[in-house]
Amino acid sequence: MFFALASLGLPGLGDFIGEFLILLGTFRAHATLAAVAACGVFAATLYALRFVQRVFQGPNLHSWQFPDLAVREGLMLGAMIVLLLWLGLYPQPVFHTFAQAANHLPVLWR
């Protein structure tokens, strides 16, 4: 569920900063396209929330039973959660990695 909510672009998680910067850049170049893209983000939100609802509260048609996470799986899941939180709360090291290449991009609007 954490990763489904992260893919929605919740603030403080890794996908938020990417979605925000893309929408901001698109808005500066083409406001109409940014509005269409925002509608796409809204549609993805509805899809992900419905997905989470059906997974956790939908009927178990096949009577599946899964074991709990093993320690190794829990550690890997925890590491991915920490990385996603770190990327969402402190994305600056990633920006510094791409800063030199971004400085050489042509300016598309003035």
N, C-alpha and C positions, 0 to 999 in steps of 0.2 A: 504494500500500500504506500509505503514511503516513496518508492521510486515512481509510482503512478502519479502521486501528488507532485513530485519533483518535475516530472515531465509536463505538468500543467504550467510551470513557470512561477511557482509560489516564491514570493520574496524571501531571500535568505538561502535559497537552494541554487545549485549550479546552473540550471537552465534559465532562471529568471534573467540574469545579466545578459545572456545571449539574446533572448527574445526581446528584451528592452532595447538593447543597442541596435538590433536589426530593425525594429519598428521605428526607433528614433531616426536612424539613417534613411529609412524609406520615406518617412514623413518629410524630412528636409528636401528630398529629391522629388517625390510625388505623393502629395497628401491623399489623393484618391486611392492609390495602391496601398498606402498604409492603412486606410480604413478597411479595405478588402482583406488585408492581412490580419488586422485586428479581429475581423469577423471569423477568420480561419482559426485564430487562437481561441476565440470563444467557442467555436464548434468543437475544437479538440478538448476543451475543458469539459463540455457536456459529455463527450464520448468517454473521457477518462473517468469521470465521476460515475457514469452508468456502469462502466467496466468494474470499478471498485465495488459498487453496490451489488452487482450480480455475483461477483466472486465471493464476497463475504456474507451475503444474505440471500442469495438465490438458492433454489432447490438443488439438492445433491441427487441428480437423476440416476447416476450409476452407482450410488452407495460407495463411493471411493473413500478410503481412509488412508491418510498419509502419516508417516511418523514425524515426530518433532525434529527440529534441526539438530544435526550433530554439532559437536563443539567446533570442528573445523569449518563447517558451513556457517555457523554463527559468527565466527571470527572474520571470515571473508565478507559476510554481509555487513558486519559492524565496520570493517575497514572501508568498504565502499560508501557507507552512510557518512562516516567521518570525512572522507575525501569530498563527497558531494556538498556537505555543509561547509567545509573549508573553502571550496571553490566558490560557493555562493556568498560567503561572508567576507572573503579576502581574495578577490580575483586579480589583484594587482600583479603578482608574479607571472601569471599567464599573459597579461597585457604587456609586460616588459619583454617577454619572449618574442612577441610579434611586433614590437614598437618600431624596430629598424625597417622592417618590410613595409609597415603601414605608413611610415613617413615618406616613402617613395611612390605611394599611390597617387594618381592624378586626382585633382579636385574636380568633382563632377557638378558642383553647384556653387554659386557665389551669392 
